[in-house]
Amino acid sequence: MQAAADQIMPVDSILLLSISIPLIGAICISRIDEREFTANVKLASLWTTVFAFIISLMLFEASVERFSFLTFGPSFISVRMIAMTTFLVLVAVMVSQDEINMELKKFHILVLILEALLIAIFSTTDILVFYVLLQLIILITFILLEIFGKDSICAVKFFIILSIGSLLLLLGVIFLVNLTEITDINVLSRYTFSPRQESVIFWTFFLGFASITALFPLHIWLPDTGTETPTALTILLLGIFLKIGTFGMQTILLPIAENSCVHFRGYILELATLTMGYATLAARVQRDLKHIVSYISMGQMALITAGLFSGNVHGAAGASFNTIMHSLGATALLMVIAIIENRVGNRNVDAGMIPLIPYFSPIATVAMLTFFSVPWAPSFLGNFLILSACWNERFPIICLGIGFIIACSISHGFKIHRQIFSGISRLKKMPMNRKELAGLIPLIMLILAISVYPRVILDCRGEQAKEKRRL
C-alpha cells in the first residue's frame, strides 16, 4: 500500500501540497472582485479547504515510514493533528458562509493563510521554525480577532498574554540554541543537559506553552475571546489554536527536558487540577452557553496537560484521545449553540429547544456528551486513562481531586441539558436547514466512530515509541 502511494505521489510532495493548497487558494481569492463575485469568494474558499483536507488524509499512508522535507517531517502524532486541522478549518469555512458578510475577502484569505501555517507548525522538526510559525499564527489570529471580534479588548488580552508567553518561549529557544548550536528537535531530544540547564529549558518552554493552552493564571484571554467572536473563529480557537500548546509540550518539551518533566510533574499536576477546579466553578455561574464552553475547554486542556505529565503511557494515550475528541466535540457544540442563537436570538441556558427544532435533541446530546465522563460517553475512555495513569504513578490525591471535579462537571452538564431541552418555547418550529445538517452530521458521525473504534487515535503512542526506537 505504501509503495502504491509513493507511485501516485512522493511523500514529500504530499506535505508540500498540503501547505501550498491553502496559500494558492488565498492568492486566487485575493484576485476576485468581492463586490461583484461574493459567491465566488465563498466557493473558492470552500473548495480549497476541501482539497486541503483530502490531501491531508494521504499523509496517513505517508507516515507509515517517517519522511523529512527540509525542516518538515511529520510524526504519527502530527499527522493526526494536520488531518484534524484541515477538517476543522473546512467546518469553520462552512459555518462562515452565512455568518461572515463583512470583510469577506479578508476573512477567507486570513483563514487560508492560517491553515497553511498550522499545517506547517504541526509538521516542523526545527525549533526555530516552530517559533517563527507560532508568532505568525498568533499575529494572524490577532488580526482576525481585531477585525471580526465583537470586542477589541478581547483581542488586546489575547495579544498581551500570548506576547508574554512568546517572550518566555523565545528566551528558552535562545538559551537552547546558544547552549547546543542545534535546532533539530529530534537531535535535541538525545542531548544531555545539566539539571540547572534543563530546569531553565523546562520552565521557559512550559510557561510559553501554558499561555497558549490557557492554564491558570494565563487563561484570562480565553473566556471572553471565545465568547465575543463569530462561531467560525471560535471553532479555530478552541478546536485548533489551544492544541498548539499541548502539541508543543508533547513533541518538544517532554522529549528535550525529560528529567525535569519527571522532577516537576507534581507541580504541573497540581496546577492542572487547580485550573480544572477554577474552570468548573466559573462555568457553573455562567448563563451564556459560549462562555460555558470556553471555560469547559479550559478545564479539558488542563486535563490533557495532566495526562501528558502523568509520566505514564496510558496518561499520554488518554491525552491524545481527549485532544482529538475535545476538538470535534467543541466544534459540534459551538455549531449547536449557533443553531440555538439563530432560532431564539440568545445563547442562554434556558432556551427551551425541544419543541422548537425537531430531531435536534439527539444530535445536541451527542455533542454535549463529549464533555461528560459517564460510561459510554465519547470522552469517558480518555478521562479514564488519565485518571488511571495518575493513580498508577502514585498521585492518589490528584486523581481523587480530578475525579471529584469531573463528577461536578457531569452534574452541571446534565443540569444545563435539562434546562435547554426541557423548556417550553412559544416560537414557531424551525427545522435545521441543509447547511446546518451538512456541518453537524459528519461531526457527530466522526465522534461516534472514534468512540466505537478509539484505536485509530490511541495507537499513536505505540507508533511513536516504535519511531523513537528506530531513531
For each residue, the residues with C-beta under 8 A, 3 or more apart:
1: 4 5 61 64
2: 5 6 61 64 65
3: 6 7
4: 1 7 8
5: 1 2 8 9 11 58 61 62
6: 2 3 9 10 11
7: 3 4
8: 4 5
9: 5 6 13 14 17 58
10: 6 13 14
11: 5 6 14 15 62 65 67
12: 15 16 67 69
13: 9 10 16 17
14: 9 10 11 17 18 55 58 59 62
15: 11 12 18 19 59 62 67 69 72 74 123
16: 12 13 19 20 69
17: 9 13 14 20 21 55
18: 14 15 21 52 55 56 59 82 86 119
19: 15 16 22 23 116 119 120 123
20: 16 17 23 24 116
21: 17 18 24 25 48 51 52 55 116
22: 19 25 26 48 49 52 89 112 113 115 116 119
23: 19 20 26 27 112 113 116
24: 20 21 27 28 48
25: 21 22 28 29 44 45 47 48 49 52 112
26: 22 23 29 30 48 108 109 112 113 116
27: 23 24 30 31
28: 24 25 31 32 44 48
29: 25 26 32 41 44 45 48 105 108 109 112
30: 26 27 105 109
31: 27 28
32: 28 29 37 40 41 44 105
33: 36 37
34: 37 38 41 104 105
35: 38
36: 33
37: 32 33 34 40 41
38: 34 35 41 42 104
39: 42 43
40: 32 37 43 44
41: 29 32 34 37 38 44 45 104 105 108
42: 38 39 45 46 97 104 108
43: 39 40 46 47
44: 25 28 29 32 40 41 47 48 108
45: 25 29 41 42 48 49 93 108 111 112
46: 42 43 49 50 90 93 94 97
47: 25 43 44 50 51
48: 21 22 24 25 26 28 29 44 45 51 52 112
49: 22 25 45 46 52 53 86 89 90 93 112 115
50: 46 47 53 54 90
51: 21 47 48 54 55
52: 18 21 22 25 48 49 55 56 86 89 90 115 119
53: 49 50 56 57 83 86 87 89 90
54: 50 51 57 58
55: 14 17 18 21 51 52 58 59 86
56: 18 52 53 59 82 83 85 86 87 119
57: 53 54 60 83
58: 5 9 14 54 55 61 62
59: 14 15 18 55 56 62 63 74 79 82 83
60: 57 63 79 83
61: 1 2 5 58 64
62: 5 11 14 15 58 59 65 67 79
63: 59 60 66 74 75 76 79
64: 1 2 61
65: 2 11 62
66: 63 73 75 467 470
67: 11 12 15 62 73
68: 72 73 125
69: 12 15 16 72 73
70:
71: 124 125 126 129 184
72: 15 68 69 120 123 124 125
73: 66 67 68 69 123 125
74: 15 59 63 78 79 82 122 123
75: 63 66 78 79 251 464 467
76: 63 79 80 459 460 463 464 467
77: 80 81 247 250 251 320 460 464
78: 74 75 81 82 122 123 247 251
79: 59 60 62 63 74 75 76 82 83
80: 76 77 83 84 320 324 457 460
81: 77 78 84 85 122 243 247 323
82: 18 56 59 74 78 79 85 86 119 122 123
83: 53 56 57 59 60 79 80 86 87
84: 80 81 87 88 239 240 243 324 327 328
85: 56 81 82 88 89 115 118 119 122 240
86: 18 49 52 53 55 56 82 83 89 90 115 119
87: 53 56 83 84 90 91
88: 84 85 91 92 235 236 239 240 327 331
89: 22 49 52 53 85 86 92 93 111 114 115 118 236 240
90: 46 49 50 52 53 86 87 93 94
91: 87 88 94 95 235 331 335 439 443
92: 88 89 95 96 111 232 233 235 236 239
93: 45 46 49 89 90 96 97 108 111 232
94: 46 90 91 97 435 438 439
95: 91 92 98 99 231 232 235 335 338 439
96: 92 93 99 100 107 108 111 230 232
97: 42 46 93 94 100 435
98: 95 435
99: 95 96 230 231 232 338
100: 96 97 103 104 107 148 230 232
101: 104
102:
103: 100 106 107 147 148
104: 34 38 41 42 100 101 107 108
105: 29 30 32 34 41 108 109
106: 103 109 110 147
107: 96 100 103 104 110 111 144 147 148
108: 26 29 41 42 44 45 93 96 104 105 111 112
109: 26 29 30 105 106 112 113
110: 106 107 113 114 140 143 144
111: 45 89 92 93 96 107 108 114 115 144 232 236
112: 22 23 25 26 29 45 48 49 108 109 115 116
113: 22 23 26 109 110 116 117 140
114: 89 110 111 117 118 137 140 141 144 236
115: 22 49 52 85 86 89 111 112 118 119
116: 19 20 21 22 23 26 112 113 119 120
117: 113 114 120 121 133 136 137 140
118: 85 89 114 115 121 122 137 240 244
119: 18 19 22 52 56 82 85 86 115 116 122 123
120: 19 72 116 117 123 124 129 133
121: 117 118 124 130 133 134 137 244
122: 74 78 81 82 85 118 119 247
123: 15 19 72 73 74 78 82 119 120
124: 71 72 120 121 129 130 133
125: 68 71 72 73 184 185 186
126: 71 129 130 183 184 185
127: 130 131 173 176 177 183 184 185 188 252
128: 131 132 173 177 183
129: 71 120 124 126 132 133 183
130: 121 124 126 127 133 134 185 248 252
131: 127 128 134 135 169 170 173
132: 128 129 135 136
133: 117 120 121 124 129 130 136 137
134: 121 130 131 137 138 166 169 244
135: 131 132 138 139 166
136: 117 132 133 139 140
137: 114 117 118 121 133 134 140 141 241 244
138: 134 135 141 142 159 162 163 166
139: 135 136 142 143
140: 110 113 114 117 136 137 143 144
141: 114 137 138 144 145 158 236 237 241
142: 138 139 145 146 155 158 159 162
143: 110 139 140 146 147
144: 107 110 111 114 140 141 147 148 149 233 236
145: 141 142 148 149 154 155 158 225 229 233
146: 142 143 149 152 155
147: 103 106 107 143 144
148: 100 103 107 144 145 229 230 233
149: 144 145 146 152 154 155 225 228 229 233
150: 154 228 229
151: 154 155 224 228
152: 146 149 155 156
153: 156 157 224
154: 145 149 150 151 157 158 221 224 225 228 229
155: 142 145 146 149 151 152 158 159 225
156: 152 153 159 160
157: 153 154 160 161 220 221 224 225
158: 141 142 145 154 155 161 162 221 225
159: 138 142 155 156 162 163
160: 156 157 163 164 221
161: 157 158 164 165 211 218 220 221
162: 138 142 158 159 165 166 211 212 221
163: 138 159 160 166 167
164: 160 161 167 168 211 218
165: 161 162 168 169 207 208 209 210 211 212 218
166: 134 135 138 162 163 169 170 208 211
167: 163 164 170 171
168: 164 165 171 172 204 205 207 208 211
169: 131 134 165 166 172 173 204 205 208 209
170: 131 166 167 173 174
171: 167 168 174 175 204
172: 168 169 175 176 200 201 204 205 208
173: 127 128 131 169 170 176 177
174: 170 171 177 178
175: 171 172 178 179 197 200 201 204
176: 127 172 173 179 180 188 201 256
177: 127 128 173 174 180 181 182 183
178: 174 175 181
179: 175 176 193 197
180: 176 177 188 191
181: 177 178
182: 177 187 188 191
183: 126 127 128 129 177 188
184: 71 125 126 127 187 188
185: 125 126 127 130 188 189 251 252 255 256
186: 125 189 190 471
187: 182 184 190 191
188: 127 176 180 182 183 184 185 191 255 256
189: 185 186 255 256
190: 186 187
191: 180 182 187 188 256
192:
193: 179 197 198 201 257
194: 197 198
195: 198 199 259 260
196: 199 200
197: 175 179 193 194 200 201
198: 193 194 195 201 202 257 259 260
199: 195 196 202 203 260 263 264
200: 172 175 196 197 203 204
201: 172 175 176 193 197 198 204 205 256 257 260
202: 198 199 205 206 253 257 260 261 264
203: 199 200 206 207
204: 168 169 171 172 175 200 201 207 208
205: 168 169 172 201 202 208 209 248 249 252 253 256 257
206: 202 203 209 210 249 253 268
207: 165 168 203 204 210 211 218
208: 165 166 168 169 172 204 205 211 212 248
209: 165 169 205 206 212 213 244 245 246 248 249 253
210: 165 206 207 213 215 218 245 305
211: 161 162 164 165 166 168 207 208 214 215 218 245
212: 162 165 208 209 241 242 244 245 248
213: 209 210 242 245 246 249 301 302 304 305
214: 211 218 219 221 222 242 245 297 298 301
215: 210 211 218 219 271 272 275 301 302 305
216: 219 271 274 275 278 302
217: 220
218: 161 164 165 207 210 211 214 215
219: 214 215 216 222 223 275 278 279 298
220: 157 161 217 223
221: 154 157 158 160 161 162 214 224 225
222: 214 219 225 226 237 242 294 297 298
223: 219 220 226 227 282 291 294 295 298
224: 151 153 154 157 221 227 228
225: 145 149 154 155 157 158 221 222 228 229 237 294
226: 222 223 229 234 237 238 290 291 293 294 297
227: 223 224 234 288 290 291 294
228: 149 150 151 154 224 225
229: 145 148 149 150 154 225 226 233 234 237
230: 96 99 100 148 233 234
231: 95 99 234 235 334 335 337 338
232: 92 93 95 96 99 100 111 235 236
233: 92 144 145 148 149 229 230 236 237
234: 226 227 229 230 231 237 238 290 334
235: 88 91 92 95 231 232 238 239 240 330 331 334 335
236: 88 89 92 111 114 141 144 232 233 239 240 241
237: 141 222 225 226 229 233 234 240 241 242
238: 226 234 235 241 242 293 294 297 327 330 331 334
239: 84 88 92 235 236 242 243 327 328 330 331
240: 84 85 88 89 118 235 236 237 243 244 327
241: 137 141 212 236 237 238 244
242: 212 213 214 222 237 238 239 245 246 297 301
243: 81 84 239 240 246 247 323 327
244: 118 121 134 137 209 212 240 241 247 248
245: 209 210 211 212 213 214 242 248 249 301
246: 209 213 242 243 249 250 301 304 305 308 319 323
247: 77 78 81 122 243 244 250 251
248: 130 205 208 209 212 244 245 251 252 253
249: 205 206 209 213 245 246 252 253 254 305 308 309
250: 77 246 247 253 254 308 316 319 320
251: 75 77 78 185 247 248 254 255
252: 127 130 185 205 248 249 255 256
253: 202 205 206 209 248 249 250 256 257 261
254: 249 250 251 257 258 261 308 309
255: 185 188 189 251 252 258
256: 176 185 188 189 191 201 205 252 253
257: 193 198 201 202 205 253 254 260 261
258: 254 255 261 262
259: 195 198 262 263
260: 195 198 199 201 202 257 263 264
261: 202 253 254 257 258 264 265 268 309 311
262: 258 259 265 311
263: 199 259 260
264: 199 202 260 261 267 268
265: 261 262 268 269 309 310 311
266: 269 270 395
267: 264 270 271
268: 206 261 264 265 271 272 305 306 309
269: 265 266 272 273 306 309 310 390 395 398
270: 266 267 273 274 398
271: 215 216 267 268 274 275 302
272: 215 268 269 275 276 302 303 305 306 309 402
273: 269 270 276 277 302 306 398 401 402 405
274: 216 270 271 277 278
275: 215 216 219 271 272 278 279 298 299 301 302
276: 272 273 279 280 299 302 303 306 402 405
277: 273 274 280 281 401 405
278: 216 219 274 275 281 282
279: 219 275 276 282 283 295 296 298 299 302
280: 276 277 283 284 295 299 405 408 409 412
281: 277 278 284 285
282: 223 278 279 285 286 295
283: 279 280 286 291 292 295 296 299 409 412
284: 280 281 408 412
285: 281 282
286: 282 283 291 292 295
287: 291 348 349
288: 227 291 292 347 348
289: 292 293 337 340 347 348 349 416 420
290: 226 227 234 293 294 334 337 347
291: 223 226 227 283 286 287 288 294 295
292: 283 286 288 289 295 296 349 416
293: 226 238 289 290 296 297 330 333 334 337
294: 222 223 225 226 227 238 290 291 297 298
295: 223 279 280 282 283 286 291 292 298 299
296: 279 283 292 293 299 300 371 409
297: 214 222 226 238 242 293 294 300 301 326 330
298: 214 219 222 223 275 279 294 295 301 302
299: 275 276 279 280 283 295 296 302 303 405 409
300: 296 297 303 304 322 326 330 371
301: 213 214 215 242 245 246 275 297 298 304 305 326
302: 213 215 216 271 272 273 275 276 279 298 299 305 306
303: 272 276 299 300 306 307 322 383 386 402
304: 213 246 300 301 307 308 319 322 323 326 386
305: 210 213 215 246 249 268 272 301 302 308 309 319
306: 268 269 272 273 276 302 303 309 310 315 319 386 390 398 402
307: 303 304 310 315 316 318 319 322 382 385 386 389
308: 246 249 250 254 304 305 315 316 319
309: 249 254 261 265 268 269 272 305 306 315
310: 265 269 306 307 314 315 316 386 389 390 393 395
311: 261 262 265 315 389 393
312: 315 316 389 390 392 393
313: 316 317 389 461 465
314: 310 317 318 385 386 388 389 392
315: 306 307 308 309 310 311 312 318 319 385 386 388 389 390 393
316: 250 307 308 310 312 313 319 320 389 461
317: 313 314 320 321 385 458 460 461
318: 307 314 315 321 322 381 382 383 384 385 386 389
319: 246 250 304 305 306 307 308 315 316 322 323 382 386
320: 77 80 250 316 317 323 324 457 458 460 461
321: 317 318 324 325 381 382 385 454 457 458
322: 300 303 304 307 318 319 325 326 379 382 383 386
323: 81 243 246 304 319 320 326 327
324: 80 84 320 321 327 328 450 457
325: 321 322 328 329 370 378 379 382 447 450
326: 297 300 301 304 322 323 329 330 370 371 379
327: 84 88 238 239 240 243 323 324 330 331
328: 84 239 324 325 331 332 370 443 446 447 450
329: 325 326 332 333 367 370 371 378 379 447
330: 235 238 239 293 297 300 326 327 333 334 370
331: 88 91 235 238 239 327 328 334 335 443
332: 328 329 335 336 366 367 370 440 443 444 447
333: 293 329 330 336 337 364 367 368 370 371
334: 231 234 235 238 290 293 330 331 337 338
335: 91 95 231 235 331 332 338 339 367 436 439 440 443
336: 332 333 339 340 363 364 367 368 440
337: 231 289 290 293 333 334 340 341 347
338: 95 99 231 334 335 341 342
339: 335 336 342 343 357 360 432 436
340: 289 336 337 343 344 347 351 353 420
341: 337 338 344 345 346 347
342: 338 339
343: 339 340 353 356 357 427 430
344: 340 341 348 351 352 353 356 425 427
345: 341
346: 341 351
347: 288 289 290 337 340 341 351
348: 287 288 289 344 351
349: 287 289 292 416 419 420
350: 419 420 423
351: 340 344 346 347 348 356 420 423 425
352: 344 355 356 420 421 422 423 424 425
353: 340 343 344 356 357 360 361 364 420 421 423 425
354: 357 360 361 421 422 423
355: 352 424 425 429
356: 343 344 351 352 353 360 425 427 429 430
357: 339 343 353 354 360 429 430 431 432
358: 429 431
359: 362 363 431 432
360: 339 353 354 356 357 363 364 432
361: 353 354 364 365 421
362: 359 365 366
363: 336 359 360 366 367 440 441 444
364: 333 336 353 360 361 367 368 420 421
365: 361 362 368 369 417 421
366: 332 362 363 369 370 378 444 447 448
367: 329 332 333 335 336 363 364 370 440 443 444 447
368: 333 336 364 365 371 372 413 416 417
369: 365 366 372 374 377 378 379
370: 325 326 328 329 330 332 333 366 367 377 378 379 447
371: 296 300 326 329 333 368 379 409 413
372: 368 369 377 379 380 409 410 413 414
373: 377 379 380 383 384 406 409 410
374: 369 377 380 410
375: 380
376: 380 451
377: 369 370 372 373 374 380 451
378: 325 329 366 369 370 447 448 450 451
379: 322 325 326 329 369 370 371 372 373 382 383
380: 372 373 374 375 376 377 383 384
381: 318 321 384 385 451 454
382: 307 318 319 321 322 325 379 385 386
383: 303 318 322 373 379 380 386 387 406
384: 318 373 380 381 387 388
385: 307 314 315 317 318 321 381 382 388 389
386: 303 304 306 307 310 314 315 318 319 322 382 383 389 390 402
387: 383 384 390 391 399 402 403
388: 314 315 384 385 391 392
389: 307 310 311 312 313 314 315 316 318 385 386 392 393
390: 269 306 310 312 315 386 387 393 395 396 398 399 402
391: 387 388 394 395 396 399
392: 312 314 388 389
393: 310 311 312 315 389 390
394: 391
395: 266 269 310 390 391 398 399
396: 390 391 399 400
397: 400 401
398: 269 270 273 306 390 395 401 402
399: 387 390 391 395 396 402 403
400: 396 397 403 404
401: 273 277 397 398 404 405
402: 272 273 276 303 306 386 387 390 398 399 405 406
403: 387 399 400 406 407
404: 400 401 407 408
405: 273 276 277 280 299 401 402 408 409
406: 373 383 402 403 409 410
407: 403 404 410 411
408: 280 284 404 405 411 412
409: 280 283 296 299 371 372 373 405 406 412 413
410: 372 373 374 406 407 413 414
411: 407 408 414 415
412: 280 283 284 408 409 415 416
413: 368 371 372 409 410 416 417
414: 372 410 411 417 418
415: 411 412 418 419
416: 289 292 349 368 412 413 419 420
417: 365 368 413 414 420 421
418: 414 415 421 422
419: 349 350 415 416 422 423
420: 289 340 349 350 351 352 353 364 416 417 423
421: 352 353 354 361 364 365 417 418
422: 352 354 418 419
423: 350 351 352 353 354 419 420
424: 352 355
425: 344 351 352 353 355 356
426:
427: 343 344 356 430
428:
429: 355 356 357 358
430: 343 356 357 427
431: 357 358 359
432: 339 357 359 360 436 437 440
433: 436 437
434: 437 438
435: 94 97 98 438 439
436: 335 339 432 433 439 440
437: 432 433 434 440 441
438: 94 434 435 441 442
439: 91 94 95 335 435 436 442 443
440: 332 335 336 363 367 432 436 437 443 444
441: 363 437 438 444 445
442: 438 439 445 446
443: 91 328 331 332 335 367 439 440 446 447
444: 332 363 366 367 440 441 447 448
445: 441 442 448 449
446: 328 442 443 449 450
447: 325 328 329 332 366 367 370 378 443 444 450 451
448: 366 378 444 445 451 452
449: 445 446 452 453
450: 324 325 328 378 446 447 453 454 456 457
451: 376 377 378 381 447 448 454
452: 448 449
453: 449 450 456
454: 321 381 450 451 457 458
455: 458 459
456: 450 453 459
457: 80 320 321 324 450 454 460
458: 317 320 321 454 455 461
459: 76 455 456 462 463
460: 76 77 80 317 320 457 463 464
461: 313 316 317 320 458 464 465
462: 459 465 466
463: 76 459 460 466 467
464: 75 76 77 460 461 467 468
465: 313 461 462 468 469
466: 462 463 469 470
467: 66 75 76 463 464 470 471
468: 464 465 471
469: 465 466
470: 66 466 467
471: 186 467 468
